[in-house]
Amino acid sequence: MSNEQNEIYSKVVRAGKRTYFFDIKATKGNDLYITLTESKKSFGDDGDGNYQKHKIFLYKEDFEKFREGLDDVLAKIDEIKSNQ
């Protein structure tokens, strides 16, 4: 199965100097998983640009725990900001 065949949905988020890719993909057994990719352009000594990429794979058995953790952290950020 090629990469294009197993990609179900993709969302691109541009945030300052970084771009985030949220991709839903399927395994050969049609189990869904998510890849989160951070891409940031950097420049070498010669001035040529290249992209640094960091990727996380999130599997279906971890979706809910990941969501709970992210929701908790975002709520804490809101709480801290409102107390400043």
C-alpha positions as CSV (number, residue, x, y, z in Angstrom):
1,M,0.0,0.0,0.0
2,S,1.5,3.3,-1.0
3,N,1.5,6.3,1.3
4,E,-1.2,8.1,-0.7
5,Q,-3.5,5.1,-0.5
6,N,-3.5,4.9,3.3
7,E,-3.9,8.6,3.9
8,I,-7.5,9.4,4.9
9,Y,-7.4,13.0,5.9
10,S,-4.9,15.8,6.3
11,K,-5.0,19.1,8.1
12,V,-2.2,21.7,7.8
13,V,-1.8,24.3,10.5
14,R,0.7,27.2,9.9
15,A,1.8,28.7,13.1
16,G,4.6,31.3,12.8
17,K,7.8,29.7,11.8
18,R,6.4,26.2,12.1
19,T,3.9,24.1,10.2
20,Y,2.0,21.3,11.8
21,F,0.5,18.4,9.8
22,F,-2.3,16.3,11.4
23,D,-2.8,13.2,9.2
24,I,-5.2,10.4,9.6
25,K,-4.0,7.2,8.0
26,A,-5.1,3.6,7.9
27,T,-3.1,0.4,8.3
28,K,-3.4,-2.5,5.8
29,G,-6.0,-3.9,8.3
30,N,-7.9,-0.6,8.1
31,D,-7.1,0.5,11.7
32,L,-6.8,4.2,11.9
33,Y,-3.9,6.1,13.4
34,I,-2.7,9.7,13.4
35,T,0.6,11.2,12.5
36,L,1.5,14.6,14.0
37,T,4.4,16.3,12.1
38,E,6.2,19.5,13.0
39,S,8.1,21.1,10.2
40,K,10.4,24.1,10.6
41,K,12.6,25.7,7.9
42,S,16.2,26.2,8.9
43,F,19.1,27.6,7.0
44,G,22.6,26.2,6.7
45,D,25.9,28.1,6.6
46,D,25.6,28.3,2.9
47,G,22.2,30.0,3.1
48,D,20.3,27.1,1.7
49,G,17.1,26.3,3.4
50,N,16.0,22.8,4.5
51,Y,13.2,21.5,6.6
52,Q,13.6,19.9,10.0
53,K,10.7,17.5,10.7
54,H,9.6,15.7,13.8
55,K,6.9,13.1,13.7
56,I,4.8,11.4,16.3
57,F,2.6,8.3,15.6
58,L,-0.6,8.1,17.7
59,Y,-2.4,4.7,17.6
60,K,-6.1,4.1,18.1
61,E,-5.6,2.6,21.6
62,D,-4.0,5.8,22.7
63,F,-6.5,8.4,21.2
64,E,-8.5,8.9,24.4
65,K,-5.6,9.2,26.8
66,F,-3.8,11.6,24.4
67,R,-7.0,13.7,24.2
68,E,-7.4,13.7,28.0
69,G,-3.7,14.8,28.4
70,L,-4.0,17.5,25.9
71,D,-7.3,18.8,27.3
72,D,-5.8,18.8,30.8
73,V,-2.7,20.8,29.7
74,L,-4.7,23.3,27.7
75,A,-7.1,23.8,30.6
76,K,-4.1,24.4,32.9
77,I,-2.7,27.0,30.5
78,D,-6.0,28.8,30.5
79,E,-6.0,28.7,34.3
80,I,-2.5,30.1,34.6
81,K,-3.2,32.8,32.1
82,S,-6.4,33.9,33.9
83,N,-4.4,34.2,37.2
84,Q,-1.7,36.4,35.8
